[in-house]
Amino acid sequence: MRVLVSAAASFLAISCASASPDSERDDYAGQVASPASAPVVEGPQDGSAASANETLSTSDQDRDVPLQSIEDNATVSPPPAEVAAAPAVAPEDIFAYIESLTTLEGRFIQVAPDGRTSEGAFYLRRPGRMRFEYDAPSPILIVADGSWVVVQDTELETADRYPIRSTPLKYLLNKRIDWDDLEVAELAEEPGAVSITLRSRDEETPGAITMAFDAPALSLRHWQVEDAQGLRTLVALSNVTAGGKIDPRKFVVEEEGGGQFLRDR
């Protein structure tokens, strides 16, 4: 059972061994290019063409001077500097896309750090709300209710709570992306796709999140979360519907058996 819990904690980039101080827990924790042509030699121009294999004579001495020695002392024009192409998709474009999202729902496949896979249905309603229902036999349910991310185990009737602000998922869930809080660690492009890796400047938010999108018309494809120990969990989305209506009860943490399913400490 702890394998499932560990995978869920890696999903949030939170170590099972040490939770965030703000978390509330129950029974577990989750160069220059080579010139292509010969150098340009600057010198007197008399209108005659000289072969590269000919020798040149000086006006005061009757001797041949090798062409190479003149080339060595001549002024050589440097090759033009390479200019880096501007990225087709900038971080600002990605953040504007994220902030424009209202709802997403569909299927997901999760690949845990140890290679184990699991899948299920997901629901996302910005800002702040998310639900991942894992298919049986997994007893894990992950719900973000606007303030907290809750990891439930329906078999053990236990739950872990983490503030959204202490997980990299905040860059996907927050209403506005805080530029002062983030560091763009990498922006990578390839035909038809772009990805961005973000790290928080806040010490209370460990790890990083890499989000991948179809491009140039941005559409969220998958994300990968890296926890403080460098363990990575991939969540790939499929059959995604955007902008639909989602029952708000999907983002409520329920009580079971008449008792407090989620016990806060």
N, C-alpha and C positions, 0 to 999 in steps of 0.2 A: 504494500500500500504506500510506503514511503517513496517508492519510485515515482508513483503518480503525483504525490505531493511535491517532490523535488522538481518534476517537470513543470508543474504549475507555477512554482516559485520562480524558476528560470524564465518562464513566460513573462514575469513581471520584473526581471533583472534584480531579484532579491534573494540573498543567500538564505538557505534554510538554517545554516548554523548561527547566523547573526542577523536578526531583524532590525529594521529601522527603529530608532528610539521612539518614533511617533506611532509605531504599529501597535495594535492590540491583538494579543494572541490567545489561543486556547491550548491545543495539545501538540502542535507542530509548527514549523515554519518553512513555511514553504522555501647640348654642346654645340660647337659651331659645325656646320655641315662642310665636308670637303668640297673645295671649288671644283666645278665640273669643267672649267676651261682654263687655258694658260693665263698667267698673270698679265696685266696690262703694263707695258713698258713706256714710261714717259721720256721723251728725248726729242732732239731736233727733227723736224719734219722737212724733207727736201723733195717730196713728191715721188720718190722712187720706192719700189717695194723691195724689201730685203728678205732673203730666205733665212729660215731658222738655222740652216746648216752653213751659211756664209759667215765670213769673218769681217769685222769692222777695223779700219785703219785710223790711227790718230793723225792729226794734222802736223804734229811736230816730230813724230817718230815713225820710221818706215818699218813698222812691225805690226803683226796681227795681234789683236786682242780678242781672246775668246768671247763669244757672245754671252756665255754663262756668267763671266765676271761682271759684265755690264748689268745683266739681270739681277745679280746679287746686290748691286749698289743702287739699283733703280727703286723708285717709289712704286710700291704695289698697292693697287686699290683693294681694300678688303671686300669680302663677299657681303652682300646685303644681309642685315640682321633678320633673323626669323621672327615673325610676329605671331604670337599665340592667338589662335582663333577664340573668340568669345564663345562661352557655352550657349547652346541653343536654348537650354532651360536654366534659369537662374534660381537660387534659393528663394528669392522673393516670389517667383512664379509658383513654386511648390507650396510655400506657406499660404499664398492667396488661395490656392486650390483646396488645401486642407480646411482653411477657415470658411470656405464656401460650402463645405459638405453639411448636409442636414442629417440624412439617414443612409445607412448601408445595411444590407442583409444578404445572406447567402450561406455557402458552405465553406468550411476551412479544413486544412490538413496541417497538423502540428508535428514538427520533427524535433524531438527532444535532444539535448546534448549527447546522450548515449546512443542516438540513432533510432530510438523507439518512435513509432508514429501513432498518432491518434487523430480522430476527425470528429466533426460534428457540425452544428449550425451556429452561426453567429449573428448578432444584431448590434448595431451601433447607431446611437442617436446623439449627435453633438448639440450642445457641449456636455461632456462629462459622463455619458451613459454608454454602457457596453455590456453584452452578455454572450458568453461562450458556453453552449450546452454540448458536452462531450457525449458521443454515442456510447451505448452500453458495450461492454460491461463497465466502462469507467464511471466511478461515482462522483467525479469532480464537476463542479459548476463554478464558473467565474462570473461575477457580476460587479459592475461599477455603477454606483447609484448617484453619481454627481459629486461626491466628496471622497468616498472610499472605494477601493477595489477589494472585493471579498472573495476568498477562495473557500468554497464549501466542499466537504466530503459528506455526501448524504448517507453513506453507510455508517461512518463513525459518529455522525451528527456533531462534527466539529467545524470550525470556521476560523480563518485568519483574516484580519482586516489590515489594509495598508492605505495610507493617504495617497490619493492620485498624485499629489505633488511630489511624492518621494519615489515615483517610478517613471521610467522614460516614456511610458504611455501617455504622459501628460501632454507631449507634443502632438499627439493625435486627438486627445480628448478636450484639452483646454479651449475655451471660446476664442481667445486671442493668444498667439504664440509670442512669448516674452523673449525678445532679441537679447536683452541683457542677461538672460539666464542661460542661453545656449551657445555652444561652439559648433560650427560646421566642420566636422573632422574630415569629411570627404564628400565630393560631388563627382559622380562617375556617370558617363554617358556611353551608350552604344546604340547602334541602329534600332530605333523603335522603343528605347527604354532609357530611363534615368533613375539613379538612386542617390540618396543623401543619407549621410551618417551624422547623427547629432549626439553630443554629449552635454551634460548639464554642468554649469559652473558651480552649482550648489553641491557641497560635499554630502548633503543628505540624500542626493539622487545618484546612486551608483550606476555603473555600466553605461551602455549606449544603445541607441536604436537606429537601425538602418531600414529606411522605407524605400521600396522600389515601385516605380510607376510606369505605365505605358506612356509613350511620348511620340509626338509633341502634344497631342491632346491628352492631358494628364488623367490617369485613372489608377487608383491604388491597386497594386498587384499582390504584394506581400510585404511583410516586415520581418526583421530578425532582431531579437533582443539579446544583448550581451550583458551578463551579470558581472558583479565585482570580481569574481574568480576567473573571468574570461570564458565562461560557458555560454554557448549560443543556442538559442531556440528559434526555429523558423516557423512562421505562420503564413501559409499560402492560402489565398482566397480564390473561390471559384463560384460560378453561377450568381454573380453579384447583381443585386438590384439597388439602384440609388434613388433617393428621394421619395420612397414609399412611406406609408404610415405604419408605425409599429406600436403595438399595445404598450402603453407606459408601464403596465404591471410587469413587463419583462425585466425591468430594471429595479425591482423592489426585492429586498432580501426578506424571505418569508420565515415565519416561525412554524415549527412543527410540533405536533403532539400536544398542543396547548401550552408548551413550555417555551422558554427562551432558547431558540436554536442557536442564536449568536450571543454568546455571553461575553460582555465587555469586562475588561479588568481595569 
